[in-house]
């Protein structure tokens, strides 16, 4: 009788161990799926946040003018210095570089501007006319499009901000 009870006890113990292991592995797989879903949601949130941040930046006012208007003036006149008066000049490209460096991080972005025949690029390194922005090939690059008003004609230009990690 003692042997039968012992083997019955061992059988029950093995069954309990199998059930516990099954529950543990099941919970682990559910947890990893939840972590993956949370990472995807975080990435989506970051993209939406960056896109909305870009729109807000373009509407920010500097000396009474929206950032998008300043970009339009720079593209139309192929000049990054705006003279408001004899004593007051705005270096538009420098202003944009400071603003976007603060928002996206230094050397983590470039801004490309298109207007019919004109194209320009601003990055942390400076401003260039008639040149497309060069992007890093090894990073995940995200782009955010926006429109800016042109002062030289009744039209809009298109801008793209490229952001990478």
C-alpha positions as a LaTeX table, in Angstrom:
\begin{tabular}{lrrr}
\hline
Residue & $x$ (\AA) & $y$ (\AA) & $z$ (\AA) \\
\hline
Unk1 & 0.00 & 0.00 & 0.00 \\
Unk2 & 2.83 & 2.36 & 0.74 \\
Unk3 & 4.34 & 1.98 & $-2.75$ \\
Unk4 & 1.01 & 2.71 & $-4.42$ \\
Unk5 & 0.55 & 5.88 & $-2.39$ \\
Unk6 & 4.08 & 7.00 & $-3.18$ \\
Unk7 & 3.68 & 6.53 & $-6.94$ \\
Unk8 & 0.29 & 8.25 & $-6.83$ \\
Unk9 & 1.88 & 11.18 & $-4.96$ \\
Unk10 & 4.73 & 11.39 & $-7.53$ \\
Unk11 & 2.22 & 11.37 & $-10.38$ \\
Unk12 & 0.25 & 14.20 & $-8.82$ \\
Unk13 & 3.47 & 16.19 & $-8.19$ \\
Unk14 & 4.56 & 15.77 & $-11.81$ \\
Unk15 & 1.15 & 16.88 & $-13.02$ \\
Unk16 & 1.30 & 19.97 & $-10.77$ \\
Unk17 & 4.80 & 20.81 & $-12.06$ \\
Unk18 & 3.66 & 20.49 & $-15.69$ \\
Unk19 & 0.64 & 22.71 & $-15.05$ \\
Unk20 & 2.77 & 25.35 & $-13.28$ \\
Unk21 & 5.34 & 25.34 & $-16.12$ \\
Unk22 & 2.53 & 25.66 & $-18.68$ \\
Unk23 & 1.05 & 28.65 & $-16.83$ \\
Unk24 & 4.48 & 30.33 & $-16.45$ \\
Unk25 & 5.37 & 29.95 & $-20.17$ \\
Unk26 & 1.88 & 31.10 & $-21.17$ \\
Unk27 & 2.22 & 34.26 & $-19.06$ \\
Unk28 & 5.70 & 34.94 & $-20.46$ \\
Unk29 & 4.47 & 34.74 & $-24.05$ \\
Unk30 & 1.51 & 37.02 & $-23.24$ \\
Unk31 & 3.87 & 39.52 & $-21.61$ \\
Unk32 & 6.23 & 39.61 & $-24.60$ \\
Unk33 & 3.27 & 40.20 & $-26.94$ \\
Unk34 & 2.11 & 43.08 & $-24.73$ \\
Unk35 & 5.61 & 44.59 & $-24.69$ \\
Unk36 & 5.79 & 44.43 & $-28.50$ \\
Unk37 & 2.36 & 46.08 & $-28.80$ \\
Unk38 & 3.40 & 48.83 & $-26.37$ \\
Unk39 & 6.57 & 49.49 & $-28.39$ \\
Unk40 & 4.51 & 49.81 & $-31.59$ \\
Unk41 & 2.10 & 52.21 & $-29.89$ \\
Unk42 & 5.03 & 54.27 & $-28.59$ \\
Unk43 & 6.51 & 54.51 & $-32.09$ \\
Unk44 & 3.15 & 55.61 & $-33.53$ \\
Unk45 & 2.81 & 58.20 & $-30.78$ \\
Unk46 & 6.33 & 59.51 & $-31.47$ \\
Unk47 & 5.58 & 59.87 & $-35.19$ \\
Unk48 & 2.32 & 61.73 & $-34.56$ \\
Unk49 & 3.97 & 63.90 & $-31.94$ \\
Unk50 & 6.84 & 64.82 & $-34.30$ \\
Unk51 & 4.40 & 65.61 & $-37.12$ \\
Unk52 & 2.31 & 67.87 & $-34.91$ \\
Unk53 & 5.46 & 69.45 & $-33.48$ \\
Unk54 & 6.59 & 70.27 & $-37.02$ \\
Unk55 & 3.29 & 72.03 & $-37.74$ \\
Unk56 & 3.55 & 73.99 & $-34.50$ \\
Unk57 & 7.13 & 75.02 & $-35.32$ \\
Unk58 & 6.06 & 76.36 & $-38.70$ \\
Unk59 & 3.39 & 78.49 & $-37.01$ \\
Unk60 & 5.76 & 79.88 & $-34.36$ \\
Unk61 & 6.20 & 83.65 & $-34.65$ \\
Unk62 & 9.55 & 85.39 & $-34.82$ \\
Unk63 & 9.48 & 89.21 & $-34.94$ \\
Unk64 & 5.79 & 89.05 & $-35.87$ \\
Unk65 & 6.23 & 86.59 & $-38.75$ \\
Unk66 & 5.53 & 82.87 & $-38.85$ \\
Unk67 & 8.50 & 80.57 & $-39.37$ \\
Unk68 & 6.85 & 79.31 & $-42.58$ \\
Unk69 & 6.66 & 82.90 & $-43.91$ \\
Unk70 & 10.36 & 83.41 & $-43.20$ \\
Unk71 & 11.14 & 80.23 & $-45.14$ \\
Unk72 & 9.03 & 81.54 & $-48.05$ \\
Unk73 & 10.95 & 84.85 & $-48.05$ \\
Unk74 & 14.27 & 83.01 & $-47.99$ \\
Unk75 & 13.31 & 80.72 & $-50.89$ \\
Unk76 & 11.81 & 83.49 & $-53.05$ \\
Unk77 & 14.74 & 85.85 & $-52.71$ \\
Unk78 & 17.54 & 83.27 & $-52.45$ \\
Unk79 & 18.79 & 85.17 & $-49.44$ \\
Unk80 & 18.80 & 84.04 & $-45.84$ \\
Unk81 & 19.11 & 87.54 & $-44.36$ \\
Unk82 & 15.93 & 89.61 & $-44.08$ \\
Unk83 & 16.24 & 93.35 & $-43.50$ \\
Unk84 & 13.29 & 94.65 & $-41.51$ \\
Unk85 & 14.91 & 98.08 & $-41.13$ \\
Unk86 & 18.40 & 99.58 & $-41.28$ \\
Unk87 & 19.13 & 98.40 & $-37.75$ \\
Unk88 & 17.16 & 95.17 & $-37.68$ \\
Unk89 & 18.20 & 92.18 & $-39.77$ \\
Unk90 & 17.14 & 88.58 & $-39.29$ \\
Unk91 & 19.40 & 85.73 & $-40.31$ \\
Unk92 & 16.61 & 83.31 & $-41.23$ \\
Unk93 & 18.74 & 80.21 & $-41.73$ \\
Unk94 & 20.52 & 80.72 & $-38.38$ \\
Unk95 & 17.16 & 81.18 & $-36.66$ \\
Unk96 & 15.80 & 77.99 & $-38.24$ \\
Unk97 & 18.95 & 76.04 & $-37.31$ \\
Unk98 & 18.73 & 77.13 & $-33.67$ \\
Unk99 & 15.01 & 76.34 & $-33.48$ \\
Unk100 & 15.21 & 72.90 & $-35.14$ \\
Unk101 & 18.39 & 71.94 & $-33.22$ \\
Unk102 & 16.51 & 72.69 & $-30.00$ \\
Unk103 & 13.47 & 70.66 & $-31.09$ \\
Unk104 & 14.94 & 67.64 & $-32.93$ \\
Unk105 & 18.51 & 67.62 & $-31.60$ \\
Unk106 & 21.72 & 68.86 & $-33.19$ \\
Unk107 & 22.68 & 67.11 & $-36.45$ \\
Unk108 & 19.53 & 64.96 & $-36.37$ \\
Unk109 & 17.51 & 66.79 & $-39.02$ \\
Unk110 & 17.58 & 68.58 & $-42.36$ \\
Unk111 & 14.99 & 70.81 & $-44.00$ \\
Unk112 & 14.52 & 70.75 & $-47.76$ \\
Unk113 & 12.55 & 73.52 & $-49.49$ \\
Unk114 & 11.03 & 73.34 & $-52.99$ \\
Unk115 & 9.56 & 76.15 & $-55.06$ \\
Unk116 & 9.09 & 75.61 & $-58.82$ \\
Unk117 & 12.74 & 75.96 & $-59.97$ \\
Unk118 & 14.37 & 76.73 & $-56.64$ \\
Unk119 & 15.51 & 74.20 & $-54.10$ \\
Unk120 & 17.38 & 74.70 & $-50.88$ \\
Unk121 & 18.58 & 72.78 & $-47.87$ \\
Unk122 & 19.14 & 73.80 & $-44.27$ \\
Unk123 & 20.81 & 71.52 & $-41.75$ \\
Unk124 & 22.78 & 71.97 & $-38.54$ \\
Unk125 & 25.82 & 72.59 & $-40.75$ \\
Unk126 & 24.27 & 75.56 & $-42.61$ \\
Unk127 & 22.22 & 76.70 & $-45.60$ \\
Unk128 & 22.77 & 75.77 & $-49.24$ \\
Unk129 & 20.95 & 76.92 & $-52.38$ \\
Unk130 & 20.21 & 74.72 & $-55.43$ \\
Unk131 & 21.09 & 71.58 & $-53.54$ \\
Unk132 & 19.10 & 68.66 & $-52.17$ \\
Unk133 & 19.68 & 67.60 & $-48.60$ \\
Unk134 & 22.00 & 64.67 & $-48.12$ \\
Unk135 & 20.60 & 62.13 & $-45.70$ \\
Unk136 & 22.41 & 59.51 & $-43.65$ \\
Unk137 & 21.99 & 56.07 & $-45.17$ \\
Unk138 & 22.47 & 54.06 & $-42.00$ \\
Unk139 & 19.66 & 55.54 & $-39.92$ \\
Unk140 & 15.90 & 55.31 & $-39.87$ \\
Unk141 & 14.89 & 58.61 & $-41.53$ \\
Unk142 & 11.38 & 60.01 & $-41.01$ \\
Unk143 & 9.99 & 62.82 & $-43.12$ \\
Unk144 & 7.37 & 65.47 & $-42.34$ \\
Unk145 & 5.92 & 67.60 & $-45.15$ \\
Unk146 & 4.60 & 71.13 & $-44.79$ \\
Unk147 & 3.61 & 74.06 & $-47.01$ \\
Unk148 & 4.95 & 77.59 & $-46.77$ \\
Unk149 & 3.63 & 80.79 & $-48.38$ \\
Unk150 & 5.76 & 82.39 & $-51.09$ \\
Unk151 & 6.08 & 86.18 & $-50.99$ \\
Unk152 & 7.23 & 86.45 & $-54.60$ \\
Unk153 & 4.04 & 84.95 & $-56.07$ \\
Unk154 & 0.59 & 83.86 & $-55.00$ \\
Unk155 & 1.48 & 80.27 & $-54.40$ \\
Unk156 & 2.90 & 77.89 & $-51.86$ \\
Unk157 & 6.20 & 76.08 & $-51.69$ \\
Unk158 & 6.67 & 72.63 & $-50.24$ \\
Unk159 & 9.04 & 71.79 & $-47.46$ \\
Unk160 & 10.19 & 68.50 & $-46.00$ \\
Unk161 & 11.85 & 68.04 & $-42.64$ \\
Unk162 & 13.88 & 64.83 & $-42.41$ \\
Unk163 & 14.57 & 63.55 & $-38.89$ \\
Unk164 & 16.78 & 60.64 & $-37.85$ \\
Unk165 & 18.11 & 59.13 & $-34.65$ \\
\hline
\end{tabular}
